[in-house]
Amino acid sequence: MNIGEAVRERILELCRERDISINRLSSMSGVTQSTVNNIVSGRNRSTTISTIKKLCDGLGITIEEFFHSDLFRELEQEIQ
């Protein structure tokens, strides 16, 4: 798994835990629905940290809590 896939999975995981839709997350965080859709569909594989911070703010969690997941523990090497 690479970082883009891990971010995608983490967002979906957090939405499932809170029983909210991607559309609702967009509204809560102020991130456009198209941006969130692009992240979770895999079209955007390089989400900026500022976008992740906005999503975290909308979810009421810290960036540390976002990245505190097994998804980020054993990522593939990005530089080949």
PDB file of N, CA, C and O in Angstrom:
ATOM      1  N   MET A   1       0.857  -1.180   0.000  1.00  0.00           N
ATOM      2  CA  MET A   1       0.000   0.000   0.000  1.00  0.00           C
ATOM      3  C   MET A   1       0.897   1.236   0.000  1.00  0.00           C
ATOM      4  O   MET A   1       1.902   1.285   0.709  1.00  0.00           O
ATOM      5  N   ASN A   2       0.522   2.232  -0.803  1.00  0.00           N
ATOM      6  CA  ASN A   2       1.276   3.480  -0.797  1.00  0.00           C
ATOM      7  C   ASN A   2       0.533   4.525   0.050  1.00  0.00           C
ATOM      8  O   ASN A   2      -0.560   4.263   0.552  1.00  0.00           O
ATOM      9  N   ILE A   3       1.127   5.689   0.198  1.00  0.00           N
ATOM     10  CA  ILE A   3       0.562   6.716   1.081  1.00  0.00           C
ATOM     11  C   ILE A   3      -0.813   7.189   0.605  1.00  0.00           C
ATOM     12  O   ILE A   3      -1.707   7.406   1.422  1.00  0.00           O
ATOM     13  N   GLY A   4      -0.987   7.351  -0.707  1.00  0.00           N
ATOM     14  CA  GLY A   4      -2.280   7.775  -1.239  1.00  0.00           C
ATOM     15  C   GLY A   4      -3.385   6.793  -0.916  1.00  0.00           C
ATOM     16  O   GLY A   4      -4.488   7.190  -0.540  1.00  0.00           O
ATOM     17  N   GLU A   5      -3.091   5.503  -1.062  1.00  0.00           N
ATOM     18  CA  GLU A   5      -4.066   4.466  -0.745  1.00  0.00           C
ATOM     19  C   GLU A   5      -4.370   4.433   0.749  1.00  0.00           C
ATOM     20  O   GLU A   5      -5.514   4.220   1.150  1.00  0.00           O
ATOM     21  N   ALA A   6      -3.344   4.645   1.570  1.00  0.00           N
ATOM     22  CA  ALA A   6      -3.537   4.641   3.021  1.00  0.00           C
ATOM     23  C   ALA A   6      -4.411   5.817   3.457  1.00  0.00           C
ATOM     24  O   ALA A   6      -5.294   5.657   4.300  1.00  0.00           O
ATOM     25  N   VAL A   7      -4.166   6.998   2.884  1.00  0.00           N
ATOM     26  CA  VAL A   7      -4.988   8.174   3.212  1.00  0.00           C
ATOM     27  C   VAL A   7      -6.437   7.908   2.814  1.00  0.00           C
ATOM     28  O   VAL A   7      -7.357   8.187   3.582  1.00  0.00           O
ATOM     29  N   ARG A   8      -6.637   7.372   1.621  1.00  0.00           N
ATOM     30  CA  ARG A   8      -7.975   7.037   1.135  1.00  0.00           C
ATOM     31  C   ARG A   8      -8.677   6.079   2.097  1.00  0.00           C
ATOM     32  O   ARG A   8      -9.814   6.320   2.501  1.00  0.00           O
ATOM     33  N   GLU A   9      -8.005   5.009   2.455  1.00  0.00           N
ATOM     34  CA  GLU A   9      -8.593   4.016   3.350  1.00  0.00           C
ATOM     35  C   GLU A   9      -8.900   4.599   4.721  1.00  0.00           C
ATOM     36  O   GLU A   9      -9.923   4.279   5.325  1.00  0.00           O
ATOM     37  N   ARG A  10      -8.009   5.458   5.209  1.00  0.00           N
ATOM     38  CA  ARG A  10      -8.212   6.056   6.539  1.00  0.00           C
ATOM     39  C   ARG A  10      -9.435   6.966   6.541  1.00  0.00           C
ATOM     40  O   ARG A  10     -10.215   6.953   7.494  1.00  0.00           O
ATOM     41  N   ILE A  11      -9.609   7.755   5.486  1.00  0.00           N
ATOM     42  CA  ILE A  11     -10.782   8.625   5.398  1.00  0.00           C
ATOM     43  C   ILE A  11     -12.058   7.790   5.383  1.00  0.00           C
ATOM     44  O   ILE A  11     -13.014   8.093   6.097  1.00  0.00           O
ATOM     45  N   LEU A  12     -12.069   6.745   4.572  1.00  0.00           N
ATOM     46  CA  LEU A  12     -13.247   5.875   4.507  1.00  0.00           C
ATOM     47  C   LEU A  12     -13.513   5.197   5.849  1.00  0.00           C
ATOM     48  O   LEU A  12     -14.663   5.064   6.268  1.00  0.00           O
ATOM     49  N   GLU A  13     -12.448   4.773   6.516  1.00  0.00           N
ATOM     50  CA  GLU A  13     -12.566   4.133   7.829  1.00  0.00           C
ATOM     51  C   GLU A  13     -13.184   5.097   8.848  1.00  0.00           C
ATOM     52  O   GLU A  13     -14.088   4.721   9.594  1.00  0.00           O
ATOM     53  N   LEU A  14     -12.695   6.330   8.874  1.00  0.00           N
ATOM     54  CA  LEU A  14     -13.203   7.323   9.821  1.00  0.00           C
ATOM     55  C   LEU A  14     -14.664   7.665   9.529  1.00  0.00           C
ATOM     56  O   LEU A  14     -15.447   7.866  10.457  1.00  0.00           O
ATOM     57  N   CYS A  15     -15.035   7.731   8.259  1.00  0.00           N
ATOM     58  CA  CYS A  15     -16.439   7.988   7.907  1.00  0.00           C
ATOM     59  C   CYS A  15     -17.329   6.836   8.348  1.00  0.00           C
ATOM     60  O   CYS A  15     -18.424   7.060   8.865  1.00  0.00           O
ATOM     61  N   ARG A  16     -16.872   5.607   8.149  1.00  0.00           N
ATOM     62  CA  ARG A  16     -17.655   4.444   8.588  1.00  0.00           C
ATOM     63  C   ARG A  16     -17.832   4.452  10.104  1.00  0.00           C
ATOM     64  O   ARG A  16     -18.929   4.213  10.608  1.00  0.00           O
ATOM     65  N   GLU A  17     -16.739   4.730  10.831  1.00  0.00           N
ATOM     66  CA  GLU A  17     -16.805   4.752  12.297  1.00  0.00           C
ATOM     67  C   GLU A  17     -17.826   5.768  12.800  1.00  0.00           C
ATOM     68  O   GLU A  17     -18.510   5.530  13.796  1.00  0.00           O
ATOM     69  N   ARG A  18     -17.925   6.895  12.110  1.00  0.00           N
ATOM     70  CA  ARG A  18     -18.818   7.971  12.540  1.00  0.00           C
ATOM     71  C   ARG A  18     -20.180   7.922  11.842  1.00  0.00           C
ATOM     72  O   ARG A  18     -21.062   8.736  12.115  1.00  0.00           O
ATOM     73  N   ASP A  19     -20.332   6.953  10.937  1.00  0.00           N
ATOM     74  CA  ASP A  19     -21.564   6.800  10.171  1.00  0.00           C
ATOM     75  C   ASP A  19     -21.927   8.088   9.439  1.00  0.00           C
ATOM     76  O   ASP A  19     -23.061   8.560   9.515  1.00  0.00           O
ATOM     77  N   ILE A  20     -20.945   8.649   8.729  1.00  0.00           N
ATOM     78  CA  ILE A  20     -21.189   9.842   7.914  1.00  0.00           C
ATOM     79  C   ILE A  20     -20.783   9.555   6.467  1.00  0.00           C
ATOM     80  O   ILE A  20     -19.919   8.720   6.200  1.00  0.00           O
ATOM     81  N   SER A  21     -21.414  10.253   5.561  1.00  0.00           N
ATOM     82  CA  SER A  21     -21.105  10.093   4.143  1.00  0.00           C
ATOM     83  C   SER A  21     -19.926  10.986   3.759  1.00  0.00           C
ATOM     84  O   SER A  21     -19.522  11.876   4.507  1.00  0.00           O
ATOM     85  N   ILE A  22     -19.398  10.721   2.587  1.00  0.00           N
ATOM     86  CA  ILE A  22     -18.330  11.563   2.051  1.00  0.00           C
ATOM     87  C   ILE A  22     -18.858  12.983   1.848  1.00  0.00           C
ATOM     88  O   ILE A  22     -18.144  13.954   2.094  1.00  0.00           O
ATOM     89  N   ASN A  23     -20.099  13.101   1.402  1.00  0.00           N
ATOM     90  CA  ASN A  23     -20.720  14.409   1.218  1.00  0.00           C
ATOM     91  C   ASN A  23     -20.799  15.159   2.546  1.00  0.00           C
ATOM     92  O   ASN A  23     -20.523  16.358   2.607  1.00  0.00           O
ATOM     93  N   ARG A  24     -21.172  14.455   3.596  1.00  0.00           N
ATOM     94  CA  ARG A  24     -21.260  15.077   4.935  1.00  0.00           C
ATOM     95  C   ARG A  24     -19.875  15.507   5.411  1.00  0.00           C
ATOM     96  O   ARG A  24     -19.725  16.588   5.981  1.00  0.00           O
ATOM     97  N   LEU A  25     -18.866  14.673   5.182  1.00  0.00           N
ATOM     98  CA  LEU A  25     -17.499  15.033   5.560  1.00  0.00           C
ATOM     99  C   LEU A  25     -17.077  16.308   4.839  1.00  0.00           C
ATOM    100  O   LEU A  25     -16.440  17.179   5.432  1.00  0.00           O
ATOM    101  N   SER A  26     -17.425  16.415   3.584  1.00  0.00           N
ATOM    102  CA  SER A  26     -17.112  17.610   2.807  1.00  0.00           C
ATOM    103  C   SER A  26     -17.728  18.850   3.461  1.00  0.00           C
ATOM    104  O   SER A  26     -17.059  19.869   3.628  1.00  0.00           O
ATOM    105  N   SER A  27     -18.981  18.753   3.820  1.00  0.00           N
ATOM    106  CA  SER A  27     -19.672  19.881   4.470  1.00  0.00           C
ATOM    107  C   SER A  27     -19.051  20.225   5.819  1.00  0.00           C
ATOM    108  O   SER A  27     -18.878  21.397   6.151  1.00  0.00           O
ATOM    109  N   MET A  28     -18.720  19.205   6.585  1.00  0.00           N
ATOM    110  CA  MET A  28     -18.166  19.414   7.926  1.00  0.00           C
ATOM    111  C   MET A  28     -16.781  20.037   7.886  1.00  0.00           C
ATOM    112  O   MET A  28     -16.403  20.775   8.796  1.00  0.00           O
ATOM    113  N   SER A  29     -16.023  19.744   6.838  1.00  0.00           N
ATOM    114  CA  SER A  29     -14.617  20.154   6.793  1.00  0.00           C
ATOM    115  C   SER A  29     -14.354  21.374   5.920  1.00  0.00           C
ATOM    116  O   SER A  29     -13.294  21.992   6.023  1.00  0.00           O
ATOM    117  N   GLY A  30     -15.301  21.723   5.070  1.00  0.00           N
ATOM    118  CA  GLY A  30     -15.082  22.841   4.164  1.00  0.00           C
ATOM    119  C   GLY A  30     -14.218  22.478   2.957  1.00  0.00           C
ATOM    120  O   GLY A  30     -13.780  23.359   2.218  1.00  0.00           O
ATOM    121  N   VAL A  31     -13.976  21.191   2.759  1.00  0.00           N
ATOM    122  CA  VAL A  31     -13.240  20.718   1.590  1.00  0.00           C
ATOM    123  C   VAL A  31     -14.286  20.412   0.521  1.00  0.00           C
ATOM    124  O   VAL A  31     -15.295  19.768   0.806  1.00  0.00           O
ATOM    125  N   THR A  32     -14.051  20.869  -0.704  1.00  0.00           N
ATOM    126  CA  THR A  32     -15.057  20.671  -1.737  1.00  0.00           C
ATOM    127  C   THR A  32     -15.367  19.187  -1.926  1.00  0.00           C
ATOM    128  O   THR A  32     -14.508  18.323  -1.746  1.00  0.00           O
ATOM    129  N   GLN A  33     -16.617  18.922  -2.295  1.00  0.00           N
ATOM    130  CA  GLN A  33     -17.042  17.540  -2.495  1.00  0.00           C
ATOM    131  C   GLN A  33     -16.226  16.880  -3.601  1.00  0.00           C
ATOM    132  O   GLN A  33     -15.904  15.695  -3.507  1.00  0.00           O
ATOM    133  N   SER A  34     -15.888  17.630  -4.644  1.00  0.00           N
ATOM    134  CA  SER A  34     -15.104  17.048  -5.735  1.00  0.00           C
ATOM    135  C   SER A  34     -13.715  16.632  -5.257  1.00  0.00           C
ATOM    136  O   SER A  34     -13.192  15.606  -5.692  1.00  0.00           O
ATOM    137  N   THR A  35     -13.117  17.422  -4.368  1.00  0.00           N
ATOM    138  CA  THR A  35     -11.799  17.066  -3.831  1.00  0.00           C
ATOM    139  C   THR A  35     -11.882  15.796  -2.997  1.00  0.00           C
ATOM    140  O   THR A  35     -11.065  14.889  -3.160  1.00  0.00           O
ATOM    141  N   VAL A  36     -12.862  15.727  -2.107  1.00  0.00           N
ATOM    142  CA  VAL A  36     -13.010  14.532  -1.275  1.00  0.00           C
ATOM    143  C   VAL A  36     -13.319  13.317  -2.146  1.00  0.00           C
ATOM    144  O   VAL A  36     -12.769  12.238  -1.927  1.00  0.00           O
ATOM    145  N   ASN A  37     -14.195  13.490  -3.131  1.00  0.00           N
ATOM    146  CA  ASN A  37     -14.499  12.387  -4.047  1.00  0.00           C
ATOM    147  C   ASN A  37     -13.253  11.919  -4.799  1.00  0.00           C
ATOM    148  O   ASN A  37     -13.050  10.718  -4.973  1.00  0.00           O
ATOM    149  N   ASN A  38     -12.423  12.857  -5.243  1.00  0.00           N
ATOM    150  CA  ASN A  38     -11.195  12.500  -5.952  1.00  0.00           C
ATOM    151  C   ASN A  38     -10.232  11.731  -5.054  1.00  0.00           C
ATOM    152  O   ASN A  38      -9.543  10.821  -5.514  1.00  0.00           O
ATOM    153  N   ILE A  39     -10.185  12.092  -3.791  1.00  0.00           N
ATOM    154  CA  ILE A  39      -9.303  11.384  -2.845  1.00  0.00           C
ATOM    155  C   ILE A  39      -9.806   9.956  -2.642  1.00  0.00           C
ATOM    156  O   ILE A  39      -9.033   9.006  -2.767  1.00  0.00           O
ATOM    157  N   VAL A  40     -11.084   9.798  -2.334  1.00  0.00           N
ATOM    158  CA  VAL A  40     -11.588   8.463  -2.008  1.00  0.00           C
ATOM    159  C   VAL A  40     -11.758   7.564  -3.230  1.00  0.00           C
ATOM    160  O   VAL A  40     -11.835   6.343  -3.096  1.00  0.00           O
ATOM    161  N   SER A  41     -11.817   8.159  -4.418  1.00  0.00           N
ATOM    162  CA  SER A  41     -11.911   7.338  -5.635  1.00  0.00           C
ATOM    163  C   SER A  41     -10.530   6.922  -6.129  1.00  0.00           C
ATOM    164  O   SER A  41     -10.410   6.044  -6.983  1.00  0.00           O
ATOM    165  N   GLY A  42      -9.484   7.558  -5.586  1.00  0.00           N
ATOM    166  CA  GLY A  42      -8.136   7.229  -6.015  1.00  0.00           C
ATOM    167  C   GLY A  42      -7.624   8.097  -7.151  1.00  0.00           C
ATOM    168  O   GLY A  42      -6.490   7.922  -7.595  1.00  0.00           O
ATOM    169  N   ARG A  43      -8.450   9.042  -7.635  1.00  0.00           N
ATOM    170  CA  ARG A  43      -7.990   9.939  -8.706  1.00  0.00           C
ATOM    171  C   ARG A  43      -6.938  10.912  -8.196  1.00  0.00           C
ATOM    172  O   ARG A  43      -6.049  11.314  -8.946  1.00  0.00           O
ATOM    173  N   ASN A  44      -7.033  11.292  -6.927  1.00  0.00           N
ATOM    174  CA  ASN A  44      -6.038  12.176  -6.308  1.00  0.00           C
ATOM    175  C   ASN A  44      -5.205  11.325  -5.358  1.00  0.00           C
ATOM    176  O   ASN A  44      -5.685  10.927  -4.297  1.00  0.00           O
ATOM    177  N   ARG A  45      -3.966  11.048  -5.734  1.00  0.00           N
ATOM    178  CA  ARG A  45      -3.111  10.192  -4.906  1.00  0.00           C
ATOM    179  C   ARG A  45      -2.065  10.977  -4.127  1.00  0.00           C
ATOM    180  O   ARG A  45      -1.191  10.391  -3.488  1.00  0.00           O
ATOM    181  N   SER A  46      -2.153  12.306  -4.179  1.00  0.00           N
ATOM    182  CA  SER A  46      -1.176  13.121  -3.451  1.00  0.00           C
ATOM    183  C   SER A  46      -1.890  14.259  -2.718  1.00  0.00           C
ATOM    184  O   SER A  46      -1.676  15.437  -3.005  1.00  0.00           O
ATOM    185  N   THR A  47      -2.719  13.885  -1.793  1.00  0.00           N
ATOM    186  CA  THR A  47      -3.482  14.842  -0.994  1.00  0.00           C
ATOM    187  C   THR A  47      -2.535  15.697  -0.168  1.00  0.00           C
ATOM    188  O   THR A  47      -1.594  15.183   0.437  1.00  0.00           O
ATOM    189  N   THR A  48      -2.779  16.995  -0.141  1.00  0.00           N
ATOM    190  CA  THR A  48      -1.911  17.871   0.634  1.00  0.00           C
ATOM    191  C   THR A  48      -2.201  17.728   2.126  1.00  0.00           C
ATOM    192  O   THR A  48      -3.298  17.340   2.528  1.00  0.00           O
ATOM    193  N   ILE A  49      -1.211  18.046   2.925  1.00  0.00           N
ATOM    194  CA  ILE A  49      -1.374  17.962   4.379  1.00  0.00           C
ATOM    195  C   ILE A  49      -2.397  19.000   4.848  1.00  0.00           C
ATOM    196  O   ILE A  49      -3.089  18.774   5.840  1.00  0.00           O
ATOM    197  N   SER A  50      -2.500  20.128   4.151  1.00  0.00           N
ATOM    198  CA  SER A  50      -3.500  21.129   4.556  1.00  0.00           C
ATOM    199  C   SER A  50      -4.922  20.606   4.314  1.00  0.00           C
ATOM    200  O   SER A  50      -5.827  20.913   5.089  1.00  0.00           O
ATOM    201  N   THR A  51      -5.128  19.824   3.256  1.00  0.00           N
ATOM    202  CA  THR A  51      -6.437  19.208   3.024  1.00  0.00           C
ATOM    203  C   THR A  51      -6.725  18.170   4.098  1.00  0.00           C
ATOM    204  O   THR A  51      -7.841  18.105   4.615  1.00  0.00           O
ATOM    205  N   ILE A  52      -5.732  17.360   4.436  1.00  0.00           N
ATOM    206  CA  ILE A  52      -5.912  16.370   5.503  1.00  0.00           C
ATOM    207  C   ILE A  52      -6.232  17.072   6.824  1.00  0.00           C
ATOM    208  O   ILE A  52      -7.072  16.598   7.590  1.00  0.00           O
ATOM    209  N   LYS A  53      -5.570  18.193   7.090  1.00  0.00           N
ATOM    210  CA  LYS A  53      -5.835  18.953   8.325  1.00  0.00           C
ATOM    211  C   LYS A  53      -7.280  19.450   8.347  1.00  0.00           C
ATOM    212  O   LYS A  53      -7.940  19.378   9.384  1.00  0.00           O
ATOM    213  N   LYS A  54      -7.775  19.950   7.221  1.00  0.00           N
ATOM    214  CA  LYS A  54      -9.165  20.407   7.160  1.00  0.00           C
ATOM    215  C   LYS A  54     -10.129  19.247   7.403  1.00  0.00           C
ATOM    216  O   LYS A  54     -11.121  19.397   8.117  1.00  0.00           O
ATOM    217  N   LEU A  55      -9.836  18.098   6.811  1.00  0.00           N
ATOM    218  CA  LEU A  55     -10.685  16.920   7.041  1.00  0.00           C
ATOM    219  C   LEU A  55     -10.660  16.524   8.513  1.00  0.00           C
ATOM    220  O   LEU A  55     -11.694  16.186   9.089  1.00  0.00           O
ATOM    221  N   CYS A  56      -9.473  16.568   9.118  1.00  0.00           N
ATOM    222  CA  CYS A  56      -9.351  16.258  10.547  1.00  0.00           C
ATOM    223  C   CYS A  56     -10.154  17.240  11.394  1.00  0.00           C
ATOM    224  O   CYS A  56     -10.846  16.838  12.329  1.00  0.00           O
ATOM    225  N   ASP A  57     -10.061  18.521  11.066  1.00  0.00           N
ATOM    226  CA  ASP A  57     -10.830  19.531  11.795  1.00  0.00           C
ATOM    227  C   ASP A  57     -12.327  19.232  11.709  1.00  0.00           C
ATOM    228  O   ASP A  57     -13.048  19.327  12.702  1.00  0.00           O
ATOM    229  N   GLY A  58     -12.780  18.872  10.518  1.00  0.00           N
ATOM    230  CA  GLY A  58     -14.194  18.530  10.333  1.00  0.00           C
ATOM    231  C   GLY A  58     -14.608  17.309  11.134  1.00  0.00           C
ATOM    232  O   GLY A  58     -15.731  17.228  11.633  1.00  0.00           O
ATOM    233  N   LEU A  59     -13.682  16.353  11.252  1.00  0.00           N
ATOM    234  CA  LEU A  59     -13.956  15.132  12.015  1.00  0.00           C
ATOM    235  C   LEU A  59     -13.736  15.308  13.515  1.00  0.00           C
ATOM    236  O   LEU A  59     -14.102  14.437  14.304  1.00  0.00           O
ATOM    237  N   GLY A  60     -13.142  16.423  13.906  1.00  0.00           N
ATOM    238  CA  GLY A  60     -12.871  16.671  15.323  1.00  0.00           C
ATOM    239  C   GLY A  60     -11.717  15.852  15.861  1.00  0.00           C
ATOM    240  O   GLY A  60     -11.710  15.476  17.034  1.00  0.00           O
ATOM    241  N   ILE A  61     -10.722  15.567  14.997  1.00  0.00           N
ATOM    242  CA  ILE A  61      -9.544  14.815  15.427  1.00  0.00           C
ATOM    243  C   ILE A  61      -8.286  15.586  15.052  1.00  0.00           C
ATOM    244  O   ILE A  61      -8.327  16.511  14.240  1.00  0.00           O
ATOM    245  N   THR A  62      -7.177  15.197  15.649  1.00  0.00           N
ATOM    246  CA  THR A  62      -5.899  15.811  15.319  1.00  0.00           C
ATOM    247  C   THR A  62      -5.255  15.074  14.144  1.00  0.00           C
ATOM    248  O   THR A  62      -5.654  13.961  13.802  1.00  0.00           O
ATOM    249  N   ILE A  63      -4.272  15.697  13.544  1.00  0.00           N
ATOM    250  CA  ILE A  63      -3.512  15.037  12.476  1.00  0.00           C
ATOM    251  C   ILE A  63      -2.832  13.796  13.042  1.00  0.00           C
ATOM    252  O   ILE A  63      -2.754  12.765  12.374  1.00  0.00           O
ATOM    253  N   GLU A  64      -2.344  13.898  14.266  1.00  0.00           N
ATOM    254  CA  GLU A  64      -1.711  12.743  14.904  1.00  0.00           C
ATOM    255  C   GLU A  64      -2.686  11.568  14.989  1.00  0.00           C
ATOM    256  O   GLU A  64      -2.314  10.428  14.714  1.00  0.00           O
ATOM    257  N   GLU A  65      -3.922  11.848  15.367  1.00  0.00           N
ATOM    258  CA  GLU A  65      -4.929  10.785  15.439  1.00  0.00           C
ATOM    259  C   GLU A  65      -5.216  10.206  14.046  1.00  0.00           C
ATOM    260  O   GLU A  65      -5.431   9.002  13.906  1.00  0.00           O
ATOM    261  N   PHE A  66      -5.218  11.056  13.031  1.00  0.00           N
ATOM    262  CA  PHE A  66      -5.454  10.584  11.670  1.00  0.00           C
ATOM    263  C   PHE A  66      -4.393   9.565  11.264  1.00  0.00           C
ATOM    264  O   PHE A  66      -4.711   8.501  10.732  1.00  0.00           O
ATOM    265  N   PHE A  67      -3.135   9.901  11.518  1.00  0.00           N
ATOM    266  CA  PHE A  67      -2.037   9.034  11.092  1.00  0.00           C
ATOM    267  C   PHE A  67      -1.738   7.902  12.077  1.00  0.00           C
ATOM    268  O   PHE A  67      -0.909   7.038  11.792  1.00  0.00           O
ATOM    269  N   HIS A  68      -2.404   7.901  13.225  1.00  0.00           N
ATOM    270  CA  HIS A  68      -2.208   6.821  14.209  1.00  0.00           C
ATOM    271  C   HIS A  68      -3.089   5.636  13.822  1.00  0.00           C
ATOM    272  O   HIS A  68      -4.135   5.381  14.419  1.00  0.00           O
ATOM    273  N   SER A  69      -2.623   4.929  12.805  1.00  0.00           N
ATOM    274  CA  SER A  69      -3.376   3.799  12.264  1.00  0.00           C
ATOM    275  C   SER A  69      -2.383   2.805  11.678  1.00  0.00           C
ATOM    276  O   SER A  69      -1.332   3.190  11.165  1.00  0.00           O
ATOM    277  N   ASP A  70      -2.721   1.545  11.756  1.00  0.00           N
ATOM    278  CA  ASP A  70      -1.865   0.510  11.160  1.00  0.00           C
ATOM    279  C   ASP A  70      -1.667   0.714   9.671  1.00  0.00           C
ATOM    280  O   ASP A  70      -0.684   0.231   9.109  1.00  0.00           O
ATOM    281  N   LEU A  71      -2.576   1.416   9.026  1.00  0.00           N
ATOM    282  CA  LEU A  71      -2.458   1.674   7.589  1.00  0.00           C
ATOM    283  C   LEU A  71      -1.147   2.375   7.238  1.00  0.00           C
ATOM    284  O   LEU A  71      -0.620   2.191   6.141  1.00  0.00           O
ATOM    285  N   PHE A  72      -0.623   3.172   8.158  1.00  0.00           N
ATOM    286  CA  PHE A  72       0.562   3.980   7.874  1.00  0.00           C
ATOM    287  C   PHE A  72       1.855   3.357   8.403  1.00  0.00           C
ATOM    288  O   PHE A  72       2.927   3.934   8.225  1.00  0.00           O
ATOM    289  N   ARG A  73       1.775   2.213   9.038  1.00  0.00           N
ATOM    290  CA  ARG A  73       2.951   1.621   9.663  1.00  0.00           C
ATOM    291  C   ARG A  73       3.928   0.986   8.678  1.00  0.00           C
ATOM    292  O   ARG A  73       5.141   1.084   8.860  1.00  0.00           O
ATOM    293  N   GLU A  74       3.416   0.343   7.646  1.00  0.00           N
ATOM    294  CA  GLU A  74       4.307  -0.358   6.724  1.00  0.00           C
ATOM    295  C   GLU A  74       3.997   0.014   5.279  1.00  0.00           C
ATOM    296  O   GLU A  74       3.581  -0.826   4.482  1.00  0.00           O
ATOM    297  N   LEU A  75       4.207   1.281   4.959  1.00  0.00           N
ATOM    298  CA  LEU A  75       3.950   1.765   3.619  1.00  0.00           C
ATOM    299  C   LEU A  75       5.069   1.346   2.669  1.00  0.00           C
ATOM    300  O   LEU A  75       6.206   1.126   3.086  1.00  0.00           O
ATOM    301  N   GLU A  76       4.730   1.241   1.394  1.00  0.00           N
ATOM    302  CA  GLU A  76       5.716   0.939   0.371  1.00  0.00           C
ATOM    303  C   GLU A  76       6.686   2.099   0.234  1.00  0.00           C
ATOM    304  O   GLU A  76       6.342   3.242   0.535  1.00  0.00           O
ATOM    305  N   GLN A  77       7.883   1.811  -0.213  1.00  0.00           N
ATOM    306  CA  GLN A  77       8.868   2.843  -0.514  1.00  0.00           C
ATOM    307  C   GLN A  77       8.342   3.688  -1.680  1.00  0.00           C
ATOM    308  O   GLN A  77       7.992   3.141  -2.725  1.00  0.00           O
ATOM    309  N   GLU A  78       8.286   4.998  -1.512  1.00  0.00           N
ATOM    310  CA  GLU A  78       7.752   5.874  -2.560  1.00  0.00           C
ATOM    311  C   GLU A  78       8.802   6.196  -3.628  1.00  0.00           C
ATOM    312  O   GLU A  78       8.465   6.376  -4.798  1.00  0.00           O
ATOM    313  N   ILE A  79      10.048   6.265  -3.232  1.00  0.00           N
ATOM    314  CA  ILE A  79      11.121   6.576  -4.189  1.00  0.00           C
ATOM    315  C   ILE A  79      11.670   5.269  -4.737  1.00  0.00           C
ATOM    316  O   ILE A  79      12.149   4.419  -3.987  1.00  0.00           O
ATOM    317  N   GLN A  80      11.596   5.123  -6.024  1.00  0.00           N
ATOM    318  CA  GLN A  80      12.070   3.875  -6.658  1.00  0.00           C
ATOM    319  C   GLN A  80      13.410   4.072  -7.329  1.00  0.00           C
ATOM    320  O   GLN A  80      13.955   3.132  -7.908  1.00  0.00           O
TER     321      GLN A  80
END
